[in-house]
Amino acid sequence: MKSAPKSNNYKVKVGLFVVLGILILVSGILMIGTMRKTFVNKIDAYAILDDVNGLTRGSNVWFSGVKVGTVKHIDFVENSKVKVTFGIEEASQKFIKKDATVKVSSDGLIGNTIIVVSGGSAAADMVEDGYQFHVSKEESQQEMIKTLQENNKNLLAITTDFKELI
């Protein structure tokens, strides 16, 4: 008879351990989902780009310095163009207007590649599900480096001329 209470006590401990494990698993899923904004309602929008400069699925979409969504799909379309589909949070939708443009940029000088939504006038309607954004061209990092190299050559020529004058 004394072995029966030990058996019940053991079953209660195992049951509590299993329930605790399930609670930790569910709370972890909810925390990760909240951080990644998985459970937030979104609309889909897209843009057709010539070059995505290393943009990947899951890259951020920014508007006025605030993350408003993520890239969902990247697909090739005709003439070597790339269709980038991204989700925009419904809470941010009312601030993003149909005359806004998108461009591929980087998060900092050597940061991750992101999509930046910019512009838009107060008079324009807000974007809707399935909207296609117009694309504005941004200088790539290679173009910026090329410009810096040209500036360095010009500075070298100026200093050489200055040395000859002195």
N, CA, C and O of each residue as an XYZ file, in Angstrom:
664
protein
N       0.804     -1.190      0.000
C       0.000      0.000      0.000
C       0.855      1.265      0.000
O       0.435      2.292     -0.534
N       2.022      1.205      0.580
C       2.857      2.394      0.608
C       3.408      2.734     -0.778
O       3.752      3.891     -1.021
N       3.501      1.789     -1.671
C       4.036      2.058     -3.004
C       3.046      2.841     -3.875
O       3.472      3.526     -4.804
N       1.759      2.760     -3.608
C       0.754      3.469     -4.401
C       0.903      4.980     -4.297
O       0.853      5.641     -5.334
N       1.088      5.589     -3.088
C       1.259      7.047     -3.029
C       2.520      7.509     -3.768
O       2.514      8.591     -4.354
N       3.594      6.721     -3.757
C       4.808      7.098     -4.483
C       4.530      7.117     -5.981
O       4.988      8.010     -6.695
N       3.788      6.143     -6.445
C       3.451      6.070     -7.865
C       2.612      7.267     -8.284
O       2.849      7.847     -9.343
N       1.637      7.644     -7.468
C       0.806      8.806     -7.768
C       1.624     10.093     -7.709
O       1.450     10.985     -8.538
N       2.512     10.183     -6.730
C       3.367     11.351     -6.588
C       4.270     11.499     -7.823
O       4.484     12.610     -8.309
N       4.787     10.393     -8.318
C       5.635     10.386     -9.503
C       4.842     10.844    -10.729
O       5.356     11.611    -11.543
N       3.608     10.386    -10.867
C       2.760     10.757    -12.000
C       2.437     12.250    -11.966
O       2.401     12.904    -13.008
N       2.203     12.784    -10.777
C       1.916     14.213    -10.637
C       3.138     15.032    -11.055
O       2.997     16.042    -11.745
N       4.331     14.611    -10.644
C       5.564     15.326    -11.016
C       5.774     15.302    -12.526
O       6.110     16.323    -13.126
N       5.578     14.154    -13.130
C       5.734     14.043    -14.585
C       4.697     14.918    -15.292
O       5.022     15.604    -16.260
N       3.463     14.895    -14.816
C       2.397     15.714    -15.398
C       2.711     17.196    -15.311
O       2.524     17.922    -16.287
N       3.186     17.662    -14.157
C       3.558     19.067    -13.990
C       4.722     19.439    -14.909
O       4.745     20.520    -15.498
N       5.683     18.525    -15.019
C       6.835     18.770    -15.896
C       6.392     18.914    -17.358
O       6.870     19.802    -18.065
N       5.482     18.046    -17.810
C       4.982     18.100    -19.184
C       4.194     19.384    -19.413
O       4.376     20.039    -20.440
N       3.321     19.758    -18.479
C       2.526     20.981    -18.612
C       3.446     22.198    -18.635
O       3.237     23.111    -19.435
N       4.455     22.227    -17.776
C       5.411     23.322    -17.747
C       6.169     23.409    -19.071
O       6.378     24.506    -19.588
N       6.577     22.286    -19.617
C       7.275     22.263    -20.905
C       6.400     22.793    -22.029
O       6.883     23.538    -22.881
N       5.126     22.426    -22.051
C       4.204     22.912    -23.076
C       3.995     24.412    -22.940
O       3.955     25.121    -23.945
N       3.861     24.911    -21.702
C       3.705     26.355    -21.485
C       4.928     27.134    -21.968
O       4.790     28.196    -22.575
N       6.114     26.609    -21.701
C       7.337     27.276    -22.159
C       7.398     27.271    -23.682
O       7.781     28.277    -24.279
N       7.032     26.168    -24.323
C       7.036     26.078    -25.784
C       6.057     27.078    -26.402
O       6.414     27.791    -27.340
N       4.837     27.134    -25.890
C       3.830     28.054    -26.423
C       4.253     29.503    -26.219
O       4.106     30.316    -27.132
N       4.774     29.843    -25.048
C       5.200     31.224    -24.803
C       6.388     31.585    -25.694
O       6.486     32.725    -26.147
N       7.284     30.647    -25.951
C       8.406     30.894    -26.864
C       7.931     31.163    -28.272
O       8.432     32.076    -28.928
N       6.969     30.383    -28.754
C       6.415     30.591    -30.088
C       5.753     31.959    -30.181
O       5.934     32.668    -31.170
N       4.990     32.335    -29.164
C       4.330     33.641    -29.177
C       5.334     34.787    -29.118
O       5.142     35.809    -29.777
N       6.396     34.629    -28.342
C       7.414     35.676    -28.259
C       8.127     35.850    -29.589
O       8.317     36.977    -30.045
N       8.520     34.757    -30.214
C       9.207     34.838    -31.507
C       8.263     35.403    -32.558
O       8.669     36.226    -33.378
N       7.016     34.970    -32.541
C       6.026     35.487    -33.487
C       5.801     36.974    -33.321
O       5.601     37.682    -34.308
N       5.829     37.456    -32.102
C       5.649     38.879    -31.840
C       6.864     39.669    -32.302
O       6.712     40.749    -32.873
N       8.064     39.153    -32.067
C       9.269     39.843    -32.493
C       9.341     39.913    -34.015
O       9.743     40.940    -34.562
N       8.966     38.861    -34.694
C       9.000     38.835    -36.159
C       7.717     39.377    -36.766
O       7.586     39.448    -37.988
N       6.782     39.754    -35.929
C       5.487     40.288    -36.349
C       4.754     39.310    -37.264
O       4.166     39.700    -38.273
N       4.804     38.046    -36.894
C       4.151     36.996    -37.661
C       2.641     37.095    -37.570
O       1.943     36.795    -38.538
N       2.134     37.506    -36.438
C       0.695     37.505    -36.211
C       0.047     38.862    -36.508
O      -1.095     39.099    -36.114
N       0.763     39.748    -37.197
C       0.256     41.072    -37.544
C      -0.377     40.994    -38.929
O       0.189     40.377    -39.831
N      -1.551     41.616    -39.110
C      -2.200     41.643    -40.418
C      -1.388     42.502    -41.372
O      -0.919     43.582    -41.012
N      -1.226     42.002    -42.611
C      -0.420     42.702    -43.595
C      -1.137     42.725    -44.935
O      -1.988     41.882    -45.221
N      -0.774     43.708    -45.747
C      -1.198     43.718    -47.138
C       0.028     43.426    -47.988
O       1.155     43.684    -47.567
N      -0.188     42.892    -49.173
C       0.924     42.621    -50.079
C       1.034     43.732    -51.107
O       0.025     44.205    -51.630
N       2.242     44.143    -51.391
C       2.529     45.102    -52.441
C       3.767     44.588    -53.164
O       4.455     43.695    -52.667
N       4.051     45.146    -54.331
C       5.227     44.679    -55.048
C       5.825     45.798    -55.881
O       5.219     46.850    -56.086
N       7.037     45.534    -56.354
C       7.738     46.451    -57.249
C       8.558     45.606    -58.209
O       9.031     44.528    -57.851
N       8.724     46.099    -59.427
C       9.539     45.418    -60.432
C      10.848     46.203    -60.542
O      10.853     47.378    -60.909
N      11.948     45.537    -60.221
C      13.250     46.191    -60.145
C      14.207     45.628    -61.191
O      14.058     44.487    -61.629
N      15.189     46.436    -61.587
C      16.241     45.970    -62.496
C      17.282     45.156    -61.746
O      17.801     44.171    -62.272
N      17.587     45.563    -60.519
C      18.636     44.916    -59.736
C      18.252     45.006    -58.265
O      17.842     46.068    -57.796
N      18.380     43.904    -57.533
C      17.996     43.915    -56.124
C      19.191     44.005    -55.182
O      19.013     44.070    -53.966
N      20.410     44.009    -55.729
C      21.630     44.229    -54.935
C      21.736     43.347    -53.699
O      22.143     43.824    -52.640
N      21.380     42.076    -53.810
C      21.524     41.158    -52.689
C      20.343     41.113    -51.742
O      20.450     40.543    -50.656
N      19.232     41.693    -52.121
C      18.018     41.636    -51.308
C      17.576     40.181    -51.184
O      17.641     39.436    -52.162
N      17.134     39.769    -50.019
C      16.700     38.389    -49.808
C      15.324     38.357    -49.157
O      14.837     39.355    -48.625
N      14.723     37.191    -49.215
C      13.445     36.986    -48.539
C      13.651     37.217    -47.043
O      14.600     36.695    -46.458
N      12.776     37.988    -46.431
C      12.912     38.311    -45.012
C      13.586     39.648    -44.758
O      13.632     40.108    -43.617
N      14.115     40.286    -45.811
C      14.718     41.613    -45.647
C      13.646     42.612    -45.209
O      12.462     42.426    -45.488
N      14.064     43.646    -44.537
C      13.129     44.628    -43.986
C      12.648     45.629    -45.025
O      13.338     45.916    -46.003
N      11.453     46.154    -44.794
C      10.887     47.256    -45.567
C      10.726     48.415    -44.594
O      10.104     48.260    -43.543
N      11.287     49.588    -44.939
C      11.280     50.748    -44.058
C      10.515     51.899    -44.692
O      10.556     52.097    -45.906
N       9.821     52.647    -43.859
C       9.142     53.873    -44.273
C       9.368     54.915    -43.192
O       9.027     54.687    -42.031
N       9.934     56.044    -43.555
C      10.243     57.133    -42.611
C      11.043     56.646    -41.411
O      10.811     57.085    -40.285
N      11.981     55.742    -41.652
C      12.842     55.246    -40.588
C      12.219     54.209    -39.687
O      12.801     53.854    -38.661
N      11.032     53.705    -40.049
C      10.327     52.714    -39.229
C      10.136     51.446    -40.051
O       9.753     51.508    -41.219
N      10.402     50.304    -39.442
C      10.168     49.044    -40.127
C       8.663     48.821    -40.245
O       7.948     48.789    -39.243
N       8.193     48.668    -41.486
C       6.753     48.492    -41.716
C       6.437     47.153    -42.374
O       5.266     46.856    -42.615
N       7.441     46.344    -42.670
C       7.158     45.061    -43.295
C       8.418     44.297    -43.637
O       9.528     44.684    -43.273
N       8.212     43.188    -44.355
C       9.320     42.342    -44.785
C       9.085     41.842    -46.205
O       7.956     41.794    -46.692
N      10.180     41.473    -46.849
C      10.119     40.933    -48.200
C       9.615     39.490    -48.121
O      10.131     38.683    -47.347
N       8.593     39.176    -48.938
C       8.002     37.839    -48.925
C       8.528     36.949    -50.052
O       8.886     35.794    -49.820
N       8.573     37.488    -51.267
C       8.988     36.701    -52.426
C       9.867     37.539    -53.341
O       9.701     38.753    -53.449
N      10.803     36.867    -53.994
C      11.622     37.489    -55.029
C      11.572     36.547    -56.224
O      12.011     35.400    -56.135
N      11.034     37.033    -57.351
C      10.856     36.203    -58.537
C      11.369     36.937    -59.768
O      11.283     38.162    -59.855
N      11.906     36.172    -60.721
C      12.294     36.757    -62.004
C      11.066     36.915    -62.882
O      10.178     36.062    -62.892
N      11.027     38.014    -63.615
C       9.975     38.248    -64.606
C      10.661     38.558    -65.936
O      11.881     38.435    -66.042
N       9.909     38.951    -66.930
C      10.463     39.163    -68.268
C      11.602     40.167    -68.288
O      11.699     41.046    -67.431
N      12.474     40.011    -69.304
C      13.588     40.938    -69.556
C      14.545     41.089    -68.377
O      15.031     42.189    -68.114
N      14.817     40.011    -67.672
C      15.778     40.004    -66.560
C      15.423     40.968    -65.443
O      16.308     41.438    -64.729
N      14.178     41.260    -65.285
C      13.731     42.107    -64.174
C      13.324     41.205    -63.008
O      13.070     40.014    -63.184
N      13.268     41.786    -61.840
C      12.973     41.027    -60.628
C      11.737     41.621    -59.956
O      11.666     42.825    -59.710
N      10.769     40.759    -59.666
C       9.564     41.188    -58.956
C       9.764     40.888    -57.478
O       9.983     39.740    -57.090
N       9.688     41.923    -56.666
C       9.846     41.785    -55.218
C       8.485     42.037    -54.575
O       7.927     43.129    -54.681
N       7.963     41.011    -53.909
C       6.689     41.129    -53.203
C       6.992     41.279    -51.718
O       7.768     40.508    -51.152
N       6.375     42.274    -51.095
C       6.623     42.496    -49.672
C       5.321     42.785    -48.952
O       4.370     43.309    -49.533
N       5.299     42.433    -47.678
C       4.139     42.695    -46.839
C       4.308     44.002    -46.095
O       5.391     44.322    -45.607
N       3.218     44.753    -46.017
C       3.200     46.010    -45.257
C       2.147     45.874    -44.173
O       1.014     45.484    -44.453
N       2.508     46.188    -42.949
C       1.576     46.087    -41.829
C       0.368     46.977    -42.074
O       0.508     48.111    -42.532
N      -0.819     46.462    -41.768
C      -2.042     47.237    -41.956
C      -2.042     48.514    -41.116
O      -2.639     49.513    -41.517
N      -1.388     48.494    -39.966
C      -1.332     49.687    -39.113
C      -0.556     50.812    -39.795
O      -0.824     51.985    -39.537
N       0.402     50.473    -40.663
C       1.200     51.477    -41.370
C       0.606     51.837    -42.723
O       1.019     52.821    -43.336
N      -0.332     51.072    -43.183
C      -0.891     51.232    -44.523
C      -1.452     52.635    -44.743
O      -1.283     53.198    -45.825
N      -2.108     53.203    -43.751
C      -2.762     54.509    -43.927
C      -1.768     55.643    -44.132
O      -2.151     56.709    -44.614
N      -0.507     55.442    -43.780
C       0.505     56.481    -43.932
C       1.234     56.401    -45.268
O       1.857     57.374    -45.692
N       1.162     55.257    -45.930
C       1.876     55.049    -47.185
C       0.911     55.310    -48.337
O      -0.114     54.639    -48.462
N       1.241     56.279    -49.168
C       0.350     56.732    -50.235
C       0.744     56.131    -51.579
O       1.857     55.634    -51.754
N      -0.191     56.188    -52.520
C       0.016     55.576    -53.833
C       1.077     56.278    -54.677
O       1.595     55.683    -55.623
N       1.408     57.512    -54.362
C       2.460     58.179    -55.127
C       3.844     58.026    -54.484
O       4.798     58.685    -54.899
N       3.951     57.166    -53.482
C       5.248     56.873    -52.865
C       6.060     55.991    -53.812
O       5.499     55.295    -54.657
N       7.362     56.025    -53.665
C       8.251     55.201    -54.474
C       9.068     54.288    -53.570
O       9.182     54.526    -52.368
N       9.633     53.245    -54.160
C      10.506     52.342    -53.416
C      11.870     52.302    -54.089
O      12.006     52.548    -55.288
N      12.869     51.988    -53.285
C      14.217     51.792    -53.808
C      14.935     50.782    -52.929
O      14.610     50.606    -51.755
N      15.901     50.134    -53.518
C      16.731     49.197    -52.770
C      17.867     50.004    -52.171
O      18.536     50.767    -52.867
N      18.078     49.830    -50.884
C      19.115     50.581    -50.194
C      19.818     49.637    -49.231
O      19.557     48.434    -49.229
N      20.700     50.175    -48.422
C      21.355     49.342    -47.413
C      21.150     49.976    -46.048
O      21.004     51.191    -45.913
N      21.144     49.128    -45.058
C      20.961     49.556    -43.681
C      22.326     49.977    -43.140
O      23.032     49.169    -42.538
N      22.693     51.224    -43.350
C      24.017     51.699    -42.985
C      24.952     51.573    -44.179
O      24.522     51.199    -45.270
N      26.230     51.883    -43.978
C      27.188     51.877    -45.083
C      27.445     50.472    -45.615
O      27.525     50.269    -46.827
N      27.574     49.512    -44.720
C      27.840     48.142    -45.148
C      26.791     47.206    -44.549
O      27.090     46.043    -44.281
N      25.595     47.685    -44.340
C      24.555     46.901    -43.682
C      23.786     46.003    -44.621
O      24.149     45.834    -45.785
N      22.717     45.429    -44.100
C      21.851     44.553    -44.875
C      21.130     45.341    -45.956
O      20.895     46.540    -45.813
N      20.781     44.652    -47.042
C      20.016     45.282    -48.108
C      18.553     45.346    -47.689
O      17.998     44.363    -47.200
N      17.937     46.498    -47.882
C      16.555     46.718    -47.465
C      15.782     47.411    -48.578
O      16.367     47.885    -49.552
N      14.468     47.465    -48.426
C      13.608     48.249    -49.312
C      13.195     49.502    -48.531
O      12.754     49.409    -47.386
N      13.340     50.654    -49.153
C      12.949     51.907    -48.520
C      11.780     52.492    -49.307
O      11.881     52.722    -50.512
N      10.681     52.728    -48.615
C       9.519     53.391    -49.206
C       9.625     54.861    -48.837
O       9.771     55.201    -47.663
N       9.552     55.743    -49.847
C       9.699     57.156    -49.542
C       8.718     57.990    -50.356
O       8.188     57.545    -51.375
N       8.497     59.192    -49.885
C       7.613     60.114    -50.585
C       6.157     59.847    -50.277
O       5.812     59.179    -49.302
N       5.328     60.380    -51.124
C       3.891     60.249    -50.935
C       3.305     61.537    -50.409
O       3.818     62.124    -49.456
N       2.219     61.976    -51.039
C       1.583     63.215    -50.612
C       0.312     62.919    -49.832
O      -0.300     61.863    -49.993
N      -0.064     63.842    -49.007
C      -1.252     63.658    -48.172
C      -2.525     63.567    -49.008
O      -3.507     62.964    -48.576
N      -2.517     64.163    -50.205
C      -3.710     64.159    -51.049
C      -3.958     62.810    -51.725
O      -5.085     62.516    -52.124
N      -2.921     61.995    -51.856
C      -3.054     60.709    -52.557
C      -3.747     59.682    -51.659
O      -3.748     59.803    -50.434
N      -4.335     58.670    -52.301
C      -4.979     57.581    -51.562
C      -3.929     56.668    -50.958
O      -2.791     56.628    -51.425
N      -4.310     55.930    -49.916
C      -3.375     54.981    -49.303
C      -3.259     53.735    -50.190
O      -4.158     53.422    -50.971
N      -2.139     53.041    -50.049
C      -1.906     51.841    -50.851
C      -2.899     50.749    -50.447
O      -3.392     50.716    -49.319
N      -3.173     49.873    -51.388
C      -4.104     48.772    -51.155
C      -3.387     47.458    -51.413
O      -2.272     47.435    -51.934
N      -4.027     46.385    -51.048
C      -3.477     45.052    -51.274
C      -3.252     44.837    -52.767
O      -4.148     45.085    -53.573
N      -2.052     44.374    -53.139
C      -1.728     44.113    -54.530
C      -1.211     45.323    -55.290
O      -1.070     45.265    -56.512
N      -0.926     46.420    -54.593
C      -0.471     47.647    -55.253
C       0.947     47.488    -55.787
O       1.790     46.871    -55.136
N       1.218     48.047    -56.980
C       2.567     48.058    -57.543
C       3.183     49.437    -57.359
O       2.656     50.434    -57.852
N       4.302     49.485    -56.645
C       5.009     50.731    -56.412
C       5.874     51.091    -57.611
O       6.357     50.215    -58.328
N       6.063     52.389    -57.821
C       7.036     52.872    -58.795
C       8.408     52.814    -58.130
O       8.518     52.922    -56.909
N       9.448     52.643    -58.935
C      10.797     52.464    -58.406
C      11.622     53.705    -58.686
O      11.614     54.226    -59.801
N      12.332     54.177    -57.675
C      13.297     55.255    -57.880
C      14.684     54.644    -57.785
O      14.921     53.731    -56.993
N      15.586     55.150    -58.589
C      16.930     54.573    -58.670
C      17.799     55.141    -57.568
O      17.808     56.347    -57.325
N      18.527     54.265    -56.907
C      19.498     54.708    -55.912
C      20.877     54.313    -56.387
O      21.064     53.253    -56.985
N      21.837     55.173    -56.116
C      23.207     54.840    -56.479
C      23.649     53.627    -55.689
O      23.435     53.536    -54.480
N      24.270     52.696    -56.395
C      24.767     51.511    -55.721
C      26.075     51.851    -55.008
O      26.659     52.911    -55.233
N      26.516     50.956    -54.163
C      27.757     51.185    -53.432
C      28.933     51.232    -54.396
O      29.894     51.967    -54.166
N      28.868     50.451    -55.477
C      29.956     50.463    -56.457
C      30.045     51.821    -57.142
O      31.146     52.312    -57.392
N      28.905     52.435    -57.451
C      28.907     53.763    -58.068
C      29.472     54.801    -57.105
O      30.200     55.704    -57.518
N      29.137     54.674    -55.818
C      29.675     55.613    -54.825
C      31.187     55.457    -54.703
O      31.904     56.452    -54.594
N      31.677     54.221    -54.721
C      33.122     53.984    -54.624
C      33.829     54.538    -55.856
O      34.918     55.102    -55.748
N      33.213     54.379    -57.028
C      33.793     54.915    -58.254
C      33.905     56.433    -58.171
O      34.918     57.004    -58.574
N      32.872     57.088    -57.651
C      32.905     58.538    -57.485
C      34.002     58.945    -56.505
O      34.711     59.924    -56.738
N      34.144     58.196    -55.405
C      35.200     58.502    -54.436
C      36.579     58.339    -55.054
O      37.485     59.120    -54.763
N      36.749     57.319    -55.915
C      38.043     57.119    -56.571
C      38.361     58.287    -57.504
O      39.504     58.739    -57.567
N      37.350     58.775    -58.228
C      37.560     59.934    -59.101
C      37.913     61.164    -58.280
O      38.780     61.946    -58.669
N      37.251     61.336    -57.154
C      37.572     62.471    -56.276
C      38.993     62.363    -55.740
O      39.688     63.373    -55.620
N      39.429     61.159    -55.418
C      40.803     60.963    -54.937
C      41.814     61.334    -56.015
O      42.838     61.948    -55.716
N      41.537     60.966    -57.274
C      42.438     61.312    -58.383
C      42.501     62.821    -58.550
O      43.575     63.388    -58.754
N      41.337     63.473    -58.462
C      41.315     64.933    -58.582
C      42.085     65.591    -57.445
O      42.824     66.550    -57.671
N      41.922     65.093    -56.243
C      42.637     65.638    -55.089
C      44.145     65.428    -55.245
O      44.932     66.305    -54.889
N      44.543     64.286    -55.768
C      45.966     64.019    -56.012
C      46.522     64.992    -57.041
O      47.629     65.504    -56.876
N      45.757     65.253    -58.107
C      46.207     66.201    -59.134
C      46.336     67.605    -58.551
O      47.290     68.317    -58.861
N      45.394     68.007    -57.717
C      45.437     69.340    -57.102
C      46.657     69.470    -56.191
O      47.365     70.477    -56.237
N      46.901     68.458    -55.371
C      48.056     68.537    -54.458
C      49.374     68.501    -55.230
O      50.347     69.134    -54.821
N      49.412     67.765    -56.344
C      50.628     67.743    -57.174
C      50.876     69.129    -57.772
O      52.002     69.626    -57.760
N      49.815     69.743    -58.294
C      49.937     71.089    -58.832
C      50.355     72.085    -57.751
O      51.147     72.992    -58.007
N      49.824     71.914    -56.556
C      50.141     72.806    -55.450
C      51.623     72.668    -55.054
O      52.284     73.658    -54.740
N      52.129     71.429    -55.072
C      53.549     71.201    -54.761
C      54.438     71.882    -55.786
O      55.474     72.445    -55.431
N      54.045     71.838    -57.068
C      54.845     72.468    -58.105
C      54.842     73.987    -57.952
O      55.852     74.637    -58.219
N      53.722     74.554    -57.527
C      53.659     75.996    -57.328
C      54.560     76.444    -56.184
O      55.186     77.502    -56.250
N      54.617     75.644    -55.155
C      55.423     76.014    -53.984
C      56.881     75.813    -54.307
O      57.740     76.063    -53.463
